[in-house]
Amino acid sequence: MRDDPVVIMLVTRARQGDQRAWNEIVDRYAPLVWAICNRYQLSRQDIDDIGQTVWLLLVEQLGSIRQSAALPGWLATTTHRECIRAAREARKYTYSESLDETLIPVQKTAPTVEEEIIAAELGAALRTAFACLPAPCRRLLSMLLSDPPLSYREISDILQIAPGSIGPQRKRCLKRLRQSLSAADDATYPRAHSNSTSDSGGVPNA
């Protein structure tokens, strides 16, 4: 994975005691911790306890993480370790025993750690881009993605717009969302994009 300068910046600020940076780290990676815990089919109480433990360990060990960009991997590894510990305790294993991982229920189609980290990063980028949308777009897309989904008639009544305009507005809002994601990627990794341009002989791709 690329060294995300946003992650590096957040870790640097958090080490300096910036509470907003800590909050952003938690918001960004809480879904990663949650997703890993769900793989082990633990109780809700165990999952909540593991989440608290992982964040407390991060507070204690943030200064010892050698590379700031390694934070997502550290969180994933630590969460897996805490999940295995909780599974052992739930099944009355002792730490002196070798753990047969086949006895711990894990989703058979569970993603790899790398895939989990990528999903977390994509989710964070999507949430940031969504927050940058105009309020009407955020409201419309939230209603379209609600569970259970709202009908066009219900959305029309709530937003006071014609049902026939919902589809075109949805298309425009999604276009804005894609543009925001693309702009954020360009701003975050300008060197990678400039390198791709130079590799093509200095002619930007169409």
N, C-alpha and C positions, 0 to 999 in steps of 0.2 A: 504494500500500500504506500501511497505518497505520504510524506511528512506534512500533515495538515498544519499550516501556519496558524489557523484559528485555535487548534488544540494547544499548540505551543504557547500562544499568547495567553490563553486561559490558564494554563498551568503556571506560567510565570507570574501572572497577576495573583493567582490563588496563593502561591508561595509567599507573596508579599502581604498577604492578609486581606486581599480584596474580596469582600463578601459577595459582591455581585458576580465575580468570576466563579466563586464556589457554587452559587445558585445556578449559573449557566452550565457548569459541568454536570451538576445533578440532573438538571432538566434535559441535557443532551444525552446522558448515558443511563438514566433510570430505565428507559425501555430496554436497553441491552441487558441490564441486570435482571429485570423482570422476565425477559424472554428466556434467558438461560435457566433461571429457577423453574420456570414452567416445564422445561424439558424433563426435569427429574420427578415430576408428579408429586411434589411435596404439598403439605397442607398450607393454607393461606397464612396461618400463624408462623410456620417455618419460613415461608417466603418473606414475610415482613421482617422477621428476625434477621434473616440473611442480608436483606437489603440494608438494614441499620448497621449490621456488622461490617459490611463491605465499605460503607461510607466512613465509618469510624476508623477502619484500617487505613483508608486513603488519607484521612486527616493526619494520622500518625506517621505514615510512610511517604507522603507526597515528596518530601525533601530528598528521599533516598532513591526515587525513580530517576535513573541516570539520564534517560532521554525523554523529554517532555512529550514527544510525539508517540511514545510507547504507552501512554496512559490507557487507551482503549484496550490494548492487549493485556495490560496489568489488571484492569477491571474484570475482563472476561476470565482470565486465569484464576483470579482471587474468588470470583463468584462460583466458578466450577468447583474449586477446592472447598468452599464453605457448603456448597450443596452436597458434596460427597460426605463431608463431616456430619451434616444434618441427617443424611440418609443412614449413615452408620449408627448414629444415636437412636434414630427411630426404629431401627431393626436390631438394637441392642448389640451392636458390634463394639469391640474395644479397639483402641488405637494400636494395640500390640498385635492384633490379628491382621493378616493380609486380606484386603477387601476384594472379593470376587465381584467385579463390576457388572457381571451378568445378572446378579441378584438385585441390582438397583434398577428400577423401572425408568427407562429413558425413551423418549419418542424415537421410533425406529427411523423416521425420516428427518431427524434433527439435523440442522445445518452445522457446518464446521464453525470453529471459532472465527476464522477469517470471514466467513459469510455473515456471521452474527455482527461482527464489527462493521462490515460494509453496510449492512442493513441499518444499523444504528446511526451511522454517518449520513446515510441517505435520508433517514427519517428526520434527523436534526436539520438538514438542509431544506427539506420540504416544509417543516414547521416554520423555519425562518422566512422562507419565500412566501408562505401562506400569510404570515403576519404582515408582510409588506403589501399585500393586495388592498385595494380600496375596500372600505367597509361593506358596500353592496355586494361585491364579489365574495367576500368572506361569508356573509350571511347566506347567499344563494348556494354556494358550494357546500356549506355546512348542512343545509337542509337537504340537498341532493344526496349527501353521504350519511344522513342520519339513519339510525337503526331503531325501529323499523323505518324504511324510507317513506318520505312524504310524497303524495301524488302531486302532479303539476297543478291541479285545482287547489289543493291545500296551500301549496307554495304561493300560488297566485293570490289567494285570499290574504295570506299573511303579509306578503311584500307589496300587495296592491299593484301588481303588474299583470299584463295580459298573459294567459297561458301560452299563447303562440310565441311570445317573446322570450320565454324561459330557455328554450333550446339555443337560440342565437347568443343570448347573454352568457349561457354556460360555456359556449365555444370561445367567446371573447375572454372570459375569465380564465379558462384553462390555458389559453394562449399567453396571457399575461403571466400566469404562474410558470409556464415553461421558460419564458423570457427572463423572469426573475431568477430562476434556477441557473440558467445559462450565464447570466451576468455575474451571479455570485461565484460561479466556477471560474469564469475568466478573471475576476478580481482576485480570487484566492490563489490561482495557479497561473499567473501571467507568463512565467518563464516556460512552462510546459507548452503553452500555446505559441509563444514566440519561437520555441525550438521547432515545433511542427511546421511553422511557416518557413523557417530557414532551411529545414530538411527538404522542402519542396522547391528549393531553388529561389526562395525569396518571393514566390508568387502565392498569395493566400489562396486557400482552397475555396472554390465557389460554393 
